[in-house]
Amino acid sequence: MRLMKLEVPQIVHDVHARLREAGFEAYLVGGCVRDLLLGRIPKDWDITTNATPEQIQPLYDETFYENAYGTVGVVTESDDLKLKVVEITPYRTEGKYSNARHPDEVAWSTNLSDDLKRRDFTINAIAYDPVSETIVDEHGGKEDLERKTLVAVGNPEDRFAEDALRMLRAVRLAAELDFALDGATAAGIALHAGKLADISRERVRDEFIRTLESDRPMQALYVAQKLGILKHIIPELEEGIGCEQNQAHSFDVFEHLLRAMQHAADEKWPLVVRLSALLHDVGKPATRKWSDEKKDWTFHGHDVVSARMARTILADLRISKDLAQKVESLVRWHMFFSDPDTITLSAVRRVITRVGTENIQDLLKLRVCDRIGTGRPKAHPFRLRKYMSMVDEAMRDPISVSMLKVNGEDIQKMGEKPGRRIGWVLHALLEEVLEDPTKNTAEALTERVQVLLSLPDKELQDLGEAGKDRKEEEEKGVVAELRKKHHVR
């Protein structure tokens, strides 16, 4: 035991103190203690105690208890989601794990040591009493935190044989914390990697997503592959190992995909971009052919094949339908790019229509990831910047008479017959609104229409033509600003 003061929120103090006041032992334990020692803000709060669930629940106003492992959720009055529920679990011992995931039986214990030695990693097996400011660290977890090393509690082979999901948690935690795996711990993972086949795909998915959302997913998936567990997450990725690409690429397909995904993480881009970057070329090994003419490898149709494979992979991982469809679409159309000297706005609009206006920016981000994954240092070359400016141009609201708060039908209701005069009136109104947007109200424009309709054809035509000229000038100005934003002309 050692003394140390850690910053614990008052509301957690209060939950903990209630147990102590009732005569029970109580310690903060697990990830919250680890994070406090690392100077991080815990995502959740866990307390372990020698009280049983039946003794815990009467101490609090609102609780829930819906599991076989003794965990009681105490609902607090905090508005902070991280503090809304504090979980309290009795000290416990566990029987055999016949399904490589859950113990066959759980028994309450009166001894803190029994509880700590059943935990997965030493850095998660540290207990803290905020009242006495005492740390209980029977497995050297604090030293492992200082060494930035992830070490299994006790015999690694036993820990991973008990619960195979711990192997995925190991590579995920190492990535989140930027820790190395202890040699014996890594060897235990390699030995029991096959047991992941017994874990539900939903559990695998949850750890995999948390890994992708970490700051270092490339590190995690590289380690996962070396230890033999990547094949139990997305086996198709391993087909890219040693699959050389054409001269535009510095890396094989596997490393290219990892580097593309890592760039998305470096930029803090969302999960949909990270997943798309990881899978965008997964179909390349299946489509690779040698071209005697080019003296290089070709991958014709790899975008279509990759999209089809992505759909299968994401379904197997039980990824939500909405996210899976977005990823599939981004992968399918990631080869949208073409020569900006010949591309037209209509072609850009077709790409936007294919992926959806809500996804077009993610498609551009995927293109950046793809480029960085080739080993090229420049993320935004001129060609891509030009395309981005054209996307902005295609996406913006056009400057047109449709912006006005009155239309041709309104003008006809005022007595004007269908014909050219209505167009002249609308363009004359547009010029005035472009000059002073506050005039764009139904009341003001209706009043102005009455004046314009009283004009002879020639005068009204001149005003309408002036409106058209003004519209073209405004269009050019907006486009120029968009191109300036992307540093293109």
C-alpha positions in Angstrom: 0.0 0.0 0.0 1.1 3.6 -0.6 -0.4 7.0 0.0 -1.4 9.3 -2.9 -4.0 12.0 -3.4 -5.9 11.6 -6.7 -8.5 14.1 -8.0 -11.8 12.3 -7.6 -15.1 14.1 -8.4 -17.2 14.9 -5.3 -20.2 12.9 -6.6 -18.0 9.8 -6.8 -16.6 10.6 -3.3 -20.2 10.6 -2.1 -21.1 7.3 -3.6 -17.9 5.7 -2.2 -18.4 7.3 1.2 -21.9 5.8 1.6 -20.4 2.3 1.5 -17.7 3.2 4.1 -20.3 4.8 6.4 -22.3 1.6 6.2 -19.2 -0.3 7.5 -18.1 -1.8 4.2 -14.7 -1.7 2.5 -14.7 0.2 -0.8 -12.1 1.1 -3.5 -12.1 2.8 -6.8 -10.7 0.2 -9.3 -9.9 -0.5 -12.9 -9.8 2.0 -15.7 -10.7 5.0 -13.6 -7.7 4.6 -11.3 -5.4 3.9 -14.3 -6.6 7.1 -16.0 -6.3 9.2 -12.8 -2.7 8.0 -12.4 -2.0 8.9 -16.1 -3.5 12.3 -15.7 -6.4 11.5 -18.0 -10.1 12.1 -17.4 -11.8 8.7 -16.7 -14.7 7.8 -19.0 -16.5 5.9 -16.3 -16.2 5.1 -12.6 -16.1 1.7 -10.9 -16.1 0.8 -7.2 -15.4 -2.6 -5.7 -16.5 -3.6 -2.2 -17.0 -6.5 0.2 -20.7 -5.7 0.2 -23.1 -7.9 -1.7 -25.6 -6.5 -4.2 -28.4 -7.0 -1.7 -26.4 -4.9 0.8 -25.5 -2.2 -1.8 -28.9 -1.3 -3.2 -30.6 -0.1 0.0 -27.8 2.5 0.5 -28.8 4.6 -2.6 -32.0 6.3 -3.9 -31.8 4.9 -7.4 -30.0 1.8 -8.6 -30.3 -1.0 -11.1 -29.0 -4.5 -11.0 -29.6 -6.6 -14.1 -26.5 -8.9 -14.5 -25.1 -12.1 -13.2 -21.8 -10.5 -12.1 -23.0 -8.5 -9.1 -22.6 -5.0 -10.7 -25.0 -2.5 -9.2 -25.4 0.8 -11.2 -25.9 3.8 -8.9 -27.7 6.6 -10.7 -26.4 10.0 -9.5 -27.8 13.5 -10.0 -24.9 14.6 -12.2 -25.7 16.0 -15.7 -22.3 14.8 -16.8 -22.8 11.5 -18.7 -19.4 10.2 -17.4 -20.7 10.6 -13.8 -24.4 9.8 -14.3 -23.8 6.2 -13.3 -21.2 4.9 -10.8 -20.9 1.1 -10.9 -20.3 -0.9 -7.8 -19.3 -4.6 -7.9 -18.6 -7.0 -5.0 -15.2 -8.5 -4.6 -15.5 -11.8 -6.5 -13.8 -14.9 -7.5 -14.5 -16.8 -10.8 -14.8 -20.4 -11.8 -13.7 -21.9 -15.1 -14.3 -20.1 -18.5 -15.7 -22.9 -20.7 -16.7 -20.5 -23.5 -13.5 -18.4 -23.5 -15.6 -15.3 -22.6 -17.6 -15.6 -19.4 -16.9 -17.6 -16.2 -19.1 -20.5 -15.5 -19.7 -19.3 -12.0 -19.1 -16.2 -9.9 -18.8 -16.1 -6.1 -18.6 -13.1 -3.9 -15.4 -12.7 -1.8 -14.5 -10.7 1.3 -10.9 -10.2 0.1 -9.8 -7.4 -2.2 -6.8 -9.5 -3.3 -9.2 -12.1 -4.8 -10.8 -9.5 -6.9 -7.6 -7.8 -8.1 -5.9 -11.1 -9.2 -8.9 -11.9 -11.6 -8.5 -8.7 -13.6 -7.0 -8.6 -17.1 -3.9 -6.3 -16.9 -1.8 -5.0 -14.1 -2.6 -1.4 -15.0 -6.3 -2.2 -14.4 -5.7 -4.1 -11.2 -4.9 -1.0 -9.0 -7.3 -0.1 -6.3 -7.7 3.4 -4.6 -9.4 4.5 -1.4 -10.1 8.2 -1.8 -10.9 8.5 2.0 -7.5 7.2 3.2 -5.8 8.2 0.0 -4.4 4.7 -0.2 -3.3 2.8 -3.3 -3.4 -1.0 -3.3 -1.1 -2.3 -6.1 -0.4 -5.9 -5.6 0.7 -6.7 -9.2 3.0 -3.8 -10.0 0.5 -1.9 -12.2 1.9 1.6 -11.2 5.4 0.6 -12.3 4.0 -0.8 -15.6 2.2 2.6 -16.1 5.5 4.3 -15.7 7.2 1.9 -18.1 4.3 2.3 -20.5 4.0 -1.4 -20.8 0.9 -3.6 -20.9 1.3 -6.7 -18.7 -1.3 -9.4 -18.1 -2.1 -10.2 -14.4 -0.4 -13.4 -13.4 0.0 -16.0 -16.1 -0.9 -14.4 -19.5 -1.9 -17.8 -20.9 -4.4 -18.2 -18.1 -5.9 -14.7 -18.6 -6.4 -15.1 -22.4 -7.6 -18.7 -22.1 -10.3 -17.4 -19.6 -11.5 -14.5 -21.8 -10.3 -14.4 -25.4 -11.7 -10.8 -25.9 -8.8 -9.7 -23.6 -6.5 -10.2 -26.6 -8.4 -7.6 -28.6 -8.5 -5.3 -25.6 -4.8 -5.6 -25.2 -4.0 -4.2 -28.7 -6.7 -1.6 -28.3 -5.4 -0.4 -25.0 -1.9 -0.3 -26.2 -3.0 1.9 -29.1 -5.1 4.2 -26.9 -2.3 4.6 -24.4 0.7 4.3 -26.7 2.0 1.4 -24.6 4.1 -1.6 -25.6 3.0 -5.2 -25.0 5.1 -7.1 -22.5 6.9 -10.0 -24.1 5.1 -12.8 -22.1 1.8 -11.0 -22.7 2.3 -10.9 -26.5 3.4 -14.5 -26.5 0.2 -15.5 -24.6 -1.9 -13.7 -27.2 -0.1 -15.4 -30.1 -0.7 -18.8 -28.4 -4.4 -18.3 -27.9 -5.3 -16.2 -31.0 -7.5 -19.0 -32.3 -9.9 -18.7 -29.4 -11.2 -15.4 -30.9 -13.2 -17.6 -33.3 -15.4 -18.4 -30.3 -16.2 -14.7 -29.5 -19.4 -13.1 -30.8 -18.9 -10.8 -33.8 -20.7 -8.1 -31.9 -18.0 -8.2 -29.2 -15.2 -8.2 -31.8 -16.9 -5.3 -33.6 -17.0 -3.2 -30.4 -13.3 -3.6 -29.7 -12.4 -3.1 -33.3 -14.3 0.2 -33.6 -12.8 1.5 -30.4 -9.4 0.6 -31.9 -10.1 2.5 -35.1 -11.3 5.5 -33.0 -8.0 5.6 -31.1 -5.1 7.9 -32.1 -2.9 5.0 -33.3 -5.0 2.4 -35.1 -2.2 1.5 -37.5 0.0 0.5 -34.6 -2.8 -1.7 -33.2 -3.7 -3.5 -36.4 0.0 -4.1 -37.3 0.5 -5.7 -33.8 -2.8 -7.6 -34.3 -1.5 -9.1 -37.5 1.9 -10.0 -36.1 0.2 -11.8 -33.2 -2.2 -13.7 -35.4 -5.5 -12.0 -34.3 -6.2 -9.8 -37.3 -7.3 -12.9 -39.3 -10.1 -13.1 -36.7 -11.2 -9.5 -37.3 -10.9 -8.9 -41.0 -9.0 -11.7 -42.6 -9.3 -10.1 -46.1 -6.8 -7.4 -45.0 -4.0 -10.0 -44.8 -4.4 -10.8 -48.5 -2.7 -7.4 -49.1 0.5 -8.4 -47.3 3.3 -8.6 -49.9 0.9 -7.6 -52.7 3.1 -5.1 -54.6 1.4 -2.2 -56.4 2.3 -0.1 -59.4 5.0 2.6 -59.5 2.7 5.2 -58.0 2.8 3.4 -54.6 5.7 3.0 -52.2 4.0 0.2 -50.1 2.2 -3.1 -50.5 -1.6 -3.1 -50.3 -1.7 -3.9 -46.6 0.6 -1.1 -45.5 -1.1 1.3 -47.9 -4.4 0.6 -46.3 -3.0 1.0 -42.8 -1.3 4.3 -43.6 -4.4 5.6 -45.3 -6.5 4.8 -42.2 -3.8 6.3 -39.9 -4.0 9.6 -41.8 -7.7 9.7 -41.1 -6.9 9.2 -37.4 -4.2 11.8 -37.5 -6.7 14.3 -38.9 -9.4 13.3 -36.3 -11.8 12.4 -39.1 -14.9 10.3 -38.2 -15.2 6.6 -38.1 -16.8 6.4 -41.6 -13.7 7.9 -43.2 -11.4 5.6 -41.1 -13.3 2.5 -42.1 -13.4 3.6 -45.7 -9.7 4.3 -45.8 -9.0 0.8 -44.3 -11.1 -1.0 -46.9 -10.9 1.2 -50.0 -8.4 -1.0 -51.8 -9.2 -4.3 -50.1 -10.1 -5.7 -53.5 -6.8 -5.0 -55.1 -5.2 -8.4 -54.6 -8.1 -10.1 -56.3 -7.8 -7.8 -59.3 -4.1 -7.5 -59.8 -2.7 -8.3 -63.2 0.6 -7.7 -64.9 0.6 -5.5 -68.0 3.4 -6.2 -70.5 2.4 -3.0 -72.3 2.8 -0.8 -69.2 5.5 -3.0 -67.6 3.6 -2.6 -64.3 0.7 -4.0 -62.2 -2.9 -3.0 -63.0 -5.9 -3.2 -60.8 -8.9 -2.7 -63.1 -12.2 -2.7 -61.4 -10.7 -2.9 -57.9 -13.1 -0.1 -56.7 -16.1 -2.3 -57.6 -14.6 -5.4 -56.1 -13.5 -3.5 -52.9 -17.0 -2.1 -52.4 -18.5 -5.6 -52.7 -15.9 -7.0 -50.3 -16.5 -4.1 -47.9 -20.2 -4.9 -47.8 -19.5 -8.5 -46.8 -16.8 -7.6 -44.2 -19.0 -5.0 -42.5 -22.0 -7.3 -42.5 -19.9 -10.0 -40.9 -18.8 -7.5 -38.2 -22.4 -6.6 -37.6 -21.7 -2.9 -38.4 -24.9 -0.9 -38.5 -26.7 -0.8 -41.9 -26.4 3.0 -42.2 -22.7 3.1 -41.6 -22.0 0.1 -43.8 -23.9 1.6 -46.7 -21.9 4.9 -46.4 -18.6 3.0 -46.3 -19.6 0.9 -49.3 -20.5 4.0 -51.3 -17.3 5.8 -50.5 -15.2 2.8 -51.4 -17.1 2.2 -54.6 -16.6 5.8 -55.8 -13.2 6.6 -54.4 -11.7 6.5 -57.9 -13.9 9.5 -59.0 -10.8 11.7 -59.7 -9.9 12.9 -63.2 -8.0 15.6 -65.0 -9.3 19.0 -63.8 -8.5 20.5 -67.2 -11.2 18.3 -68.7 -13.6 17.6 -65.9 -16.9 19.4 -66.1 -19.3 20.7 -63.4 -21.9 18.2 -64.7 -19.5 15.3 -64.1 -18.8 16.6 -60.5 -22.5 16.9 -59.9 -22.9 13.2 -61.0 -20.3 12.1 -58.4 -22.2 14.2 -55.7 -25.4 12.5 -56.7 -23.9 9.0 -56.5 -22.5 9.4 -52.9 -25.0 12.0 -51.7 -24.5 15.6 -50.7 -24.1 14.6 -47.1 -21.1 12.3 -48.0 -19.2 14.2 -50.6 -16.8 15.8 -48.1 -16.0 12.4 -46.7 -15.3 11.2 -50.2 -12.8 14.0 -50.6 -11.2 13.1 -47.2 -10.9 9.5 -48.4 -9.1 10.7 -51.5 -6.6 12.6 -49.3 -6.1 9.5 -47.2 -5.5 7.4 -50.3 -2.9 9.8 -51.5 -1.0 9.9 -48.2 -1.2 6.1 -48.1 0.8 5.9 -51.3 3.8 7.5 -49.5 3.5 10.9 -51.2 4.0 13.7 -48.6 1.6 16.2 -50.2 -2.0 15.7 -49.2 -3.6 18.5 -51.3 -1.9 18.7 -54.7 -3.2 21.2 -57.3 -5.4 18.7 -59.1 -7.2 17.7 -55.9 -7.6 21.3 -54.8 -9.1 22.2 -58.1 -11.6 19.3 -57.8 -12.5 20.4 -54.3 -13.2 23.9 -55.5 -15.4 22.5 -58.2 -17.3 20.5 -55.6 -17.9 23.7 -53.6 -19.1 25.4 -56.8 -21.5 22.5 -57.6 -22.8 22.4 -54.1 -23.5 26.1 -53.6 -26.9 27.7 -54.1 -26.9 29.2 -57.6 -27.5 32.9 -58.0 -30.8 32.9 -59.8 -34.3 34.3 -59.8 -35.3 31.3 -57.7 -33.8 33.2 -54.8 -36.5 35.8 -55.0 -39.5 35.8 -52.7 -41.8 36.3 -55.7 -42.0 34.2 -58.9 -43.5 34.2 -62.3 -46.8 32.8 -61.1 -47.1 35.7 -58.6 -46.5 38.2 -61.3 -49.3 36.6 -63.5 -51.7 37.0 -60.6 -51.0 40.7 -60.7 -52.4 40.8 -64.2 -49.3 40.2 -66.5 -49.8 37.7 -69.3 -47.2 34.9 -69.8 -44.3 36.1 -71.9 -40.9 37.8 -72.0 -41.9 40.7 -69.8 -42.1 38.4 -66.7 -38.5 37.3 -67.3 -37.4 40.9 -67.6 -39.2 41.8 -64.3 -37.6 38.9 -62.4 -34.1 39.7 -63.6 -34.6 43.4 -62.8 -35.7 42.4 -59.3 -32.7 40.1 -59.0 -30.3 43.0 -59.7 -31.9 45.1 -57.0 -31.8 42.2 -54.4 -28.2 41.5 -55.2 -27.5 45.2 -54.5 -29.6 45.2 -51.3 -30.6 41.8 -49.9 -33.0 43.4 -47.4 -35.3 44.1 -50.3 -35.9 40.4 -50.8 -39.3 40.2 -49.1 -42.6 39.3 -50.6 -44.1 42.7 -49.6 -41.3 44.9 -51.0 -40.9 42.9 -54.2 -44.7 42.9 -54.9 -44.7 46.7 -54.6 -41.7 46.9 -56.9 -43.4 44.6 -59.5 -46.3 47.0 -59.8 -43.8 49.8 -60.7 -41.9 47.6 -63.2 -45.0 46.4 -65.0 -46.0 50.0 -65.7 -42.8 50.5 -67.8 -42.7 50.2 -71.6 -41.1 47.1 -73.1 -37.8 48.7 -74.1 -37.1 50.2 -70.7 -38.2 47.1 -68.9 -36.0 45.0 -71.2 -33.0 47.2 -70.5 -33.5 46.7 -66.8 -33.9 42.9 -67.2 -30.7 42.6 -69.3 -28.8 44.7 -66.7 -30.0 42.1 -64.1 -28.7 39.3 -66.2 -25.3 41.0 -66.6 -25.2 41.6 -62.8 -26.0 37.9 -62.2 -23.1 36.8 -64.3 -20.7 39.1 -62.5 -21.8 37.8 -59.2 -21.5 34.2 -60.3 -17.9 34.9 -61.4 -17.1 36.6 -58.1 -18.4 33.7 -56.1 -16.6 31.1 -58.1 -13.4 33.2 -57.9 -13.7 33.2 -54.1 -14.2 29.5 -54.0 -11.1 28.9 -56.1 -9.1 31.3 -54.0 -10.1 29.3 -50.9 -8.6 26.2 -52.4 -5.6 28.1 -53.8 -6.5 27.4 -57.4 -7.4 29.6 -60.4 
